[in-house]
């Protein structure tokens, strides 16, 4: 701060030194002017100037030090009090900028809330004709056409479901309802929805659930499982997906293992990043990079740990570790 203060006052200092050097030079050249008296005057003046600089530094630096310490603080009430006209200009500008930024932030928040509400309303409106379309497809007799239409319907359904949960995730804490959930029922409902897709790809399921009950939120657990199953089915061909659960150290573990294309080892640390779509077969335009990102976001407030093991062209295993009952005291209190 001292260096910046001296740099700011450099022109004043140079002018002072120049004026006194000029005065000393004139008194040295002109014998009519007593040089010793001028030298004495210049010394006293220089000492006075140093004291003046020290006093001004203490008064001015206090204001700017306080400004420096409040970086990122938009509360105008925390602004240091000004003691000079220029500091007053800075203070008033800060007040105006802070008020402007707050207004813009409020407007943006309101716009985002409006957009979110409109998106949620649109998704719910689209679900009605989508449900009617599914019922119409179910009544069709043409096997191949029915299978193709069911698959396309499922794609739309899953995309809408993903978009719906994406809009809800920022407020997931307000939507949690922790209770005992039957894993068999969750998988039965999810696999029934994806039945036509699995038949089309020749995919079966080997299910072995030693532990069937977990303490969690049913809706968000179903979403997590749905995203993992979608990935497993999408990147597998004509094989079984193994699903098993067991108890380990008082925790329930759930594993979903496929034998599809797998994940490149260099991609594993990034699979939960927003928008990441893999470096292996990067030209796959169908991938959005949102499924696993949303899965991780939903798992965090549920205290579910997700571990991934994978080998390229051998398959991928997602292991969900559910929290113990005591671990949920904080979540239940929400």
N, C-alpha and C positions, 0 to 999 in steps of 0.2 A: 504493500500500500504506500510506503514512503517513496519508493522509486516512481510509482505512478504519479504521486503528488508532485514530486520534483520535476518530472517530465511535463506535467501539466503547467507548472509555473516556470518552465525553462525560459520562456521569452522575457518574463519579468526579471528573472535573475540576470540574464545576459544584458538587459538594458541597464539594470542597476550597476553591474560591474563596468559596463562600457562608459556610463556617465561619470563614475568615480575615477576610472582610468584616464578619461579625457581631462577631468578637473586636475588630477595630479600632473598630467603631462603639461597643461597650460601653466600651472604654478612652477613647474620645474624650468620651463622655457622663459617665463616672464619673471625677472628678478624682483619686480615691484610687488609680487604676491608672495607672502611668506610661505615657503614650501613646508616647513615643520608644522605650522598651524593647519594647513590643508591636510597633511598626512594624519595629524591627530584627529581632525574632523572625519576623515575617511575611515579611520579605524573605529571610532565610536559609531559612525553610521553603519559600518559593516556588522558590528556586534548587534546593534539595534535591529538590523535587517534579519539576522539569524534568529533573534528572539521573536520577531514578528512572524517569520516562517513557522517556527515551532508552535506558536499560539494558533495560527491559522490552520496548521495541520491537525491539531487536536480538535478544533471545532468542525472543520470540514470533513475530516476522515471519519468522524463518528457517524455522520449521516450516511456516507457511502459504504462504510463497513456494515451498517445495519441493513442496507439494501442488498449487499452481497450475501449476507447470512440468510436472507429470506427468499433466496432463489427458489422458484417453484411454488411459493405461497401467494395465492391470488386474493387473500383477504386484505382489503384496503385498510382495515382497522389496525393491522400490524405494521403499517408504514411508519418509519421514524419521523419525528416532528422536524420540520424544516426551520432553519435559523437565518436563512439569507434569501434574497429574491430569486436567485437561480435555483436553489434547493426547492423553493416554493413552486417554481415552474415544473421541476421534475416530479414533485409530489402530486401536483394537479394532473400531470400527464399520466402518472401511474394510476391514479384514481379513475380517470376516464378509460384507460386501457383495460383495467380490471373489470370495470362495469360492462364494457363492450364485450370482453371475452366471456363473462358470465352470461350475458344475454345470448351470445352466439351458442354457447354450450347448452343453455336451456332450450333454445330453438331446435338445435340438432337432436337433443334428447327427445323432444316432443315429436320431431319428424320421424325418428327411429321407432318410437313407441307407436305412432300412427301406422307406419309401414308394417311393423310387426303384427298389429291388430288386424290390418287389412289382409296380410298374408295368411294369418291363422283363419280368418273368416273365409277367405277364398279356398283354402285347403278343405275346410269343413263342407263348403258348398260343393266342391268337386267330388267329395267322397260319396255324396248321394247318387249322382248319375253313374259313378264308378261301381257302386254296389249293385245298382240296377243292371248295369252292363254285365257284371259277373253272373247274376242270376240268369240273364238271357243266354250267356255262353254255356252255363250249366245245362240248359234245356236243349242244347244243340245235339244232333245225332252224328254229324260228320266227325269221325274220330280225329284225323290229322288236322283238319281246320280248327276243331275245338281245342286241340292241344296247343296249336300255334297261337290262337287268340288268348288262351288262358295264360300262356307264357308272357305275351305282350301286356296283358292286363296286370300280371304280377309285377312286371318291371315298373309300370306306372304306379302301382300301389306302393311298392317299396321306396320309390323316389319321393312320393308324397309323404310317406311316413318319415323318411329321413329328414325332409324339409321341415315337417311339423316339429320333430324333436329338436332340430337345430335351433328353431326359434324359442323353444321352451327351456333349453339347457341353461341359459344365463340365470333363470329363476328356479332352478331345480330344487333348491333348498326349501322353497315354499310349497313344493308339490310332493314331497316325500311322505310316504305312509309305510312305516316299518312294521312288518308282520311276518308270520311263518308262511313261506311260499313252497308249494309242491312243485319240484322240478319236473316230474313226469307230466303234469298238466301243462306246464310252460312249453316243454318240447313237443307235446302232442299237438297243441294249438299251432305252434310255429311250423312244424313239419307238415301239418295238414294244409296250411296255406301254400307251402312251397312244393306240394306233392307233384303237380303237373310239371314243374321245372325239373325236379329230380328224375321223374320218369323219362322225360325227354332226353336227359343227359345220361341216363342209365346209372344213377347214383342211388345206393342204398345206405342204410344206417345200422350200425352195430351198437346198441345201447345197453349199457350196464351201469345202473345207478344203485350203488350200495347205500348212499346217503340221498334221501329224496326230499328232505326239508332243509330250507335255509332261511335265515332271518334277514330280510331285505325288503326293498320296494318292488312289488310284482311288475308294475308297468315298466319301470326303468330296467329291471333285470331282463324282461322280455325283449326290450329294445337292444340291449347289449348282446344277448344271445342271437337275436335276429341278424345283427350286423356281422357277427362272426360266422354264422351259418351261411349268410349270403356270400361272404368272401370264399368260404370253403367250397361251396357249390359252384361258384363262378369259375374258380381256377382248378376244378377237378373234372375228370372225365372217366365215366364207366368204372366206378369203384365204390368202396364203402367208406363212409365217414364214421369214425369211432367216437362215441360219447360215453364217458364214464365219470363217476364221482366216488369219492372215498373220504375217510376221515384221517387227518394227520395232525398230531399235536393239538388236538382240540379244535382244529379248523376243518371246515368242509372244503374240499378241492373238487373242481369240475374241469374236465379236460375235453376239448373238442379237437380231434386230430383228423386231418385229411391227408391224402396221398397224391396231391396235385402237383403243380409246377414248383411250389416252394418259394422261398424268399432268398434273394442273394444276401450273403452274410454282411456285405457292406451296407445293405439297406435296412437291416434289423434295427439299428438305433434310431431310424427316422420314420418308421412305419406309422407312428402315432402323430407325426407332424401334420399340421393342416395343409392340405393340398398336395401332399407327397404321393406320387403314383408309381413309384418303383423305377429303377434304372434298367431292370430286366424287361424286355419287350416294352420299352418306353413309348412306342408308337400306339399303344392301346388307348384309343380315344374314349372308350366307354368308361374308363376309371375316372373317378372324381376326386379321389384323395380325401374324402370327407368321412367315410364310414368308420374307419378305425380311430380317426381323430375324435369323432363324436362319442365313440365307444369309451375311449379313455376319459373324456370329459365327464361322461355319465358315471363312470366307475369310481372316480375320486370321492365325491360326496357319499357314496355308498360304502366306502372303505374297502372296496374290492380291488385286490391286487391282480394285475394281469401279467403273466409271463408268456413269452413267445419263444418257441424253439423251432427252427426250420433248417432244411437243407435243400439246396437248389435241385429241382426235378425229383425230389423225394417226398416232399410234403411239409406240412406245418402243423404244429400243436399249440393251441391256446389253452393256458391253464389259469382258471379263475380261483383265487383264494378268498373265501368269504371270511369276514371278521367274526371273532368270538362275540358272544352275547354282551359281555361287559364292555367291549370296544364300542358298542352302539349307544352308550349312555349320552354322549355328546350329540349324536345325530338325532336321537329320539327327542332330546330337549328342544330341538328346533321346531 
